[in-house]
Amino acid sequence: MTRTPPQADSTMFALLLLLFLLLPPFAQPASKPLTLTLTRTSSTTPGSPADPWTKLSLLASSSLARAHRLKRRHHHHHHQAAELGPDAAVDSTVSVSPHSSGEYALTLSFGTPPQPLNLSLDTSSSLAWFPCTERFRCPNCPSSSSGIPYFVPKSSSSARFFGCTDPKCRWIHRRVPSNCSSAPASCPPFFLISGGGINGGGLLLSETLSLAGKQVAGFAVGCSVFSDHQPIGVAAFGRGPPSLPYQLGAGSFSYCLPSHRLDDAPGAKGALVLGADPLAGNGLTFTPFVKNPAGSGAYYYLGLDAITVGGVAVRVTPLGPGGDGGAIVDTGTSFTVVEAGVHEQLVAEFTRQVRNYRRATSTEARSSLRPCFDVTGQKTVTLPEMALRFEGGAIMRLPLKNYFSFVGETDAVCLTVVGGGGDGGPAVVLGNFQQQDLYMVFDADRERLGFRQQTCNA
């Protein structure tokens, strides 16, 4: 979400002020309906760890940290207001690929001439943004800010500020300066707020989104000059303005995430389709999106009744009148995060049902995952089925590789669901690891999620 704080570090404002000097004057944008085709990037996130133990531990800790931010950001979302949307309709296909950092990435091009940028697919964010100018800083990124690709506004003839009277400015600011109607003021700087702190910020640009030789003029995108921890930009596919589906008038989108190999192996490509997918076919199971009574912001909430282990139900906290509980779908989180109490029940149930393998406690201590089981000498591994049971009866059955993973060179498998993330907010954050090789359809027009098992490597 976005919010302008009452005070901010002077360095942040100095960087934002610099952008006003780098960009051409404001011009009113226009938008056109387009059919889009997108391509992916195969480059890895800078600074991704090579050691498999470090990767697993990092994925577990980063999943918990992101869940904490999502839970905190959920409370800010209660105060966000949605505005009117466009009438344009588009169909588009984009390749997505997994990174060892736990993200799925795609490439979008902005500016005139186009500047391609690697962006992280995020279904829980509403504002797309990219690192902007050579002064972009990311103090807690795994590598130096100097190695992060960034957008160069002064090299684009189509880069413009949105004026503070433009309706798109109100997508990210509920309040605008009092002199806005009498002065040609630009849209105020935005700040990305989550986890109780400022995690990024910049200016809202009107830019041209160029894809397959076609242009979407006046696209609202964040030109960020600092980020606390995110080294690449975000392709926002959350609910409402100013997300990509919203701005492109896509009433639905779908994706198929390829298998996580945790090693950036070449050739692992999936697909993301903006608009109704004519090749979706049959076999889809649907469950409705549910409305958070306190306001769901960018999140896609589902009525998750229970997580089953070998048919035994472990109940999850339902969505309550105060807005806490329930489940959201989030491509930006790697391992699914559940409440600590639910995780303890899952661990206990797997341990109770798995009697042919002993617990690998040393692996648990080293990987930050549990339960882990020693499967030394086993040609095949048999474990209880895990499934998500939604209100109304829809069941999402997960492939075994989606919830148990081999750890490094050991003969141990570990559950890739973690517990914690803080109190309040969503009780379950369904991460991308559990969405591998599932065809997922986000049908905003009909307010429902569709899914089926499918091999996603293109």
WOVEN-V166322 format. One record per residue. N is the residue number from 1. RES is the residue in three letters. OMEGA is omega in whole degrees, -180 to 180 (* if undefined). Layout:
N RES OMEGA
N RES OMEGA
This chain:
1 MET -180
2 THR 179
3 ARG 175
4 THR -178
5 PRO 180
6 PRO 180
7 GLN 177
8 ALA -179
9 ASP -177
10 SER 179
11 THR 179
12 MET -178
13 PHE 177
14 ALA 178
15 LEU 179
16 LEU 179
17 LEU 180
18 LEU -179
19 LEU 179
20 PHE -179
21 LEU -176
22 LEU -173
23 LEU 174
24 PRO 179
25 PRO -179
26 PHE 173
27 ALA -178
28 GLN -178
29 PRO 174
30 ALA -180
31 SER -179
32 LYS 175
33 PRO -177
34 LEU 167
35 THR -170
36 LEU 169
37 THR -174
38 LEU 177
39 THR -175
40 ARG 169
41 THR 180
42 SER -179
43 SER -180
44 THR 174
45 THR -179
46 PRO 175
47 GLY 179
48 SER -177
49 PRO -179
50 ALA -177
51 ASP -177
52 PRO 177
53 TRP 179
54 THR 180
55 LYS -178
56 LEU 179
57 SER 179
58 LEU 179
59 LEU 178
60 ALA -178
61 SER 180
62 SER 176
63 SER 178
64 LEU -180
65 ALA 179
66 ARG 177
67 ALA 177
68 HIS 179
69 ARG 180
70 LEU 179
71 LYS 179
72 ARG -179
73 ARG 178
74 HIS -178
75 HIS 175
76 HIS -178
77 HIS -179
78 HIS -175
79 HIS -179
80 GLN 179
81 ALA 178
82 ALA 180
83 GLU -180
84 LEU -178
85 GLY -179
86 PRO 179
87 ASP -175
88 ALA 177
89 ALA -179
90 VAL 169
91 ASP -176
92 SER 175
93 THR -180
94 VAL 176
95 SER 175
96 VAL -177
97 SER -180
98 PRO 175
99 HIS 179
100 SER 177
101 SER 178
102 GLY -178
103 GLU 167
104 TYR -171
105 ALA 174
106 LEU -180
107 THR 173
108 LEU -179
109 SER 180
110 PHE 173
111 GLY 177
112 THR -1
113 PRO -175
114 PRO 175
115 GLN -179
116 PRO -180
117 LEU 177
118 ASN -178
119 LEU 180
120 SER 179
121 LEU -173
122 ASP -180
123 THR 179
124 SER 177
125 SER -180
126 SER -179
127 LEU 172
128 ALA 179
129 TRP 177
130 PHE 173
131 PRO -169
132 CYS 179
133 THR -180
134 GLU 180
135 ARG 178
136 PHE -180
137 ARG 178
138 CYS -171
139 PRO -177
140 ASN 176
141 CYS -177
142 PRO 178
143 SER -178
144 SER 178
145 SER -177
146 SER -179
147 GLY -177
148 ILE 177
149 PRO -177
150 TYR 177
151 PHE -180
152 VAL -176
153 PRO -176
154 LYS 177
155 SER -179
156 SER 179
157 SER -178
158 SER -180
159 ALA 180
160 ARG 168
161 PHE 165
162 PHE 174
163 GLY -177
164 CYS 176
165 THR -179
166 ASP 179
167 PRO -179
168 LYS 175
169 CYS -179
170 ARG 172
171 TRP -177
172 ILE 179
173 HIS 176
174 ARG 179
175 ARG 177
176 VAL -178
177 PRO -177
178 SER -179
179 ASN -173
180 CYS -176
181 SER -176
182 SER -179
183 ALA 180
184 PRO -176
185 ALA 176
186 SER 176
187 CYS -177
188 PRO 176
189 PRO 175
190 PHE 174
191 PHE 177
192 LEU -175
193 ILE 171
194 SER 179
195 GLY 178
196 GLY -179
197 GLY 178
198 ILE -177
199 ASN 179
200 GLY 179
201 GLY -180
202 GLY -178
203 LEU 179
204 LEU -179
205 LEU 162
206 SER -177
207 GLU 176
208 THR 176
209 LEU -174
210 SER -178
211 LEU 177
212 ALA 177
213 GLY 178
214 LYS -175
215 GLN 170
216 VAL -177
217 ALA 175
218 GLY 179
219 PHE -179
220 ALA -178
221 VAL -180
222 GLY 175
223 CYS -170
224 SER 179
225 VAL 174
226 PHE 176
227 SER -177
228 ASP -172
229 HIS -174
230 GLN -175
231 PRO 177
232 ILE -178
233 GLY -176
234 VAL 169
235 ALA -171
236 ALA 178
237 PHE 177
238 GLY -179
239 ARG 166
240 GLY -179
241 PRO -2
242 PRO -176
243 SER -179
244 LEU 179
245 PRO -180
246 TYR -178
247 GLN -180
248 LEU 176
249 GLY -179
250 ALA 180
251 GLY 177
252 SER 170
253 PHE -179
254 SER 176
255 TYR 176
256 CYS -174
257 LEU -180
258 PRO -176
259 SER 175
260 HIS 175
261 ARG 176
262 LEU -177
263 ASP -179
264 ASP -179
265 ALA 180
266 PRO 175
267 GLY 179
268 ALA -177
269 LYS 172
270 GLY -178
271 ALA 173
272 LEU -177
273 VAL 173
274 LEU -176
275 GLY -179
276 ALA -179
277 ASP -179
278 PRO -179
279 LEU -176
280 ALA 176
281 GLY -177
282 ASN 176
283 GLY 180
284 LEU 171
285 THR -176
286 PHE 171
287 THR -175
288 PRO 165
289 PHE 179
290 VAL -178
291 LYS 174
292 ASN -177
293 PRO -180
294 ALA -179
295 GLY -172
296 SER -180
297 GLY -177
298 ALA -170
299 TYR 172
300 TYR -178
301 TYR 177
302 LEU 176
303 GLY -180
304 LEU -178
305 ASP -176
306 ALA 168
307 ILE -177
308 THR 176
309 VAL -177
310 GLY 180
311 GLY 179
312 VAL -174
313 ALA 170
314 VAL -175
315 ARG 176
316 VAL -179
317 THR 180
318 PRO 178
319 LEU -176
320 GLY -178
321 PRO 178
322 GLY 177
323 GLY 178
324 ASP -180
325 GLY -179
326 GLY -177
327 ALA 174
328 ILE 177
329 VAL -175
330 ASP 179
331 THR -179
332 GLY 176
333 THR -178
334 SER 180
335 PHE 176
336 THR -180
337 VAL 177
338 VAL 177
339 GLU -175
340 ALA -180
341 GLY 178
342 VAL 179
343 HIS 179
344 GLU 178
345 GLN 178
346 LEU 179
347 VAL -179
348 ALA -177
349 GLU 176
350 PHE -180
351 THR 180
352 ARG -175
353 GLN -178
354 VAL -177
355 ARG -178
356 ASN 176
357 TYR 178
358 ARG 178
359 ARG 177
360 ALA -173
361 THR 179
362 SER 176
363 THR 178
364 GLU -179
365 ALA -175
366 ARG -174
367 SER -176
368 SER 178
369 LEU 174
370 ARG -1
371 PRO 171
372 CYS -179
373 PHE 178
374 ASP -179
375 VAL -179
376 THR 177
377 GLY -179
378 GLN 177
379 LYS 175
380 THR -179
381 VAL 180
382 THR -179
383 LEU -180
384 PRO 178
385 GLU 175
386 MET -178
387 ALA 175
388 LEU -179
389 ARG -176
390 PHE 175
391 GLU -176
392 GLY 173
393 GLY 179
394 ALA -179
395 ILE 175
396 MET 179
397 ARG -175
398 LEU 171
399 PRO -177
400 LEU -178
401 LYS -180
402 ASN -179
403 TYR 170
404 PHE -177
405 SER 172
406 PHE -176
407 VAL 177
408 GLY 180
409 GLU -178
410 THR 173
411 ASP -180
412 ALA 174
413 VAL -176
414 CYS 176
415 LEU -178
416 THR 170
417 VAL -176
418 VAL -177
419 GLY 178
420 GLY 179
421 GLY 179
422 GLY -178
423 ASP 177
424 GLY 180
425 GLY -179
426 PRO 179
427 ALA -180
428 VAL 173
429 VAL -177
430 LEU -174
431 GLY -175
432 ASN 179
433 PHE 179
434 GLN 178
435 GLN 179
436 GLN 176
437 ASP 169
438 LEU 174
439 TYR -174
440 MET -179
441 VAL 176
442 PHE -176
443 ASP -178
444 ALA -180
445 ASP -179
446 ARG 177
447 GLU -179
448 ARG 175
449 LEU 175
450 GLY -180
451 PHE 172
452 ARG 175
453 GLN -177
454 GLN 175
455 THR -170
456 CYS -180
457 ASN -177
458 ALA *
